[in-house]
Amino acid sequence: MASLPRTPPPKTTATHADPLLIDVQHIHLPKLADANLIEYDPRTKTIRYTPNERVEKVLRFVTEELE
C-alpha cells in the first residue's frame, strides 16, 4: 500500500507572547539602555547589565527581605 505524502502542520502566525516580546524589544529594552542600566544591541539581541549602585541597593534590600 502506498503512503500518502505528509502535509506539514500549519504554521502559527502569532502567539500570546508575540506582543509582549515586541514591546520588550522595541520599548522597554531601549528605555533601559537610555537610562544606562543595560547595554542593548538590537541587531544581535544581546543584553548586558551595567552595574548601578541604586539598582544594587534595591536588589540587596529585596534579597534581604525575602530571606
PEPE-V161498 format. One record per pair of residues at least 4 apart in sequence whose C-alpha atoms are under 6 Angstrom apart, sorted by the first residue. I is the first residue (numbers start at 0). J is the second residue. If there is no record, write none. Layout:
# PEPE-V161498
{{I:J} {I:J}}
This chain:
# PEPE-V161498
{{21:25} {22:26} {23:27} {23:28} {24:28} {31:36} {31:37} {32:36} {32:37} {32:38} {36:49} {37:47} {37:48} {37:49} {38:46} {38:47} {39:45} {39:46} {40:44} {40:45} {58:62}}
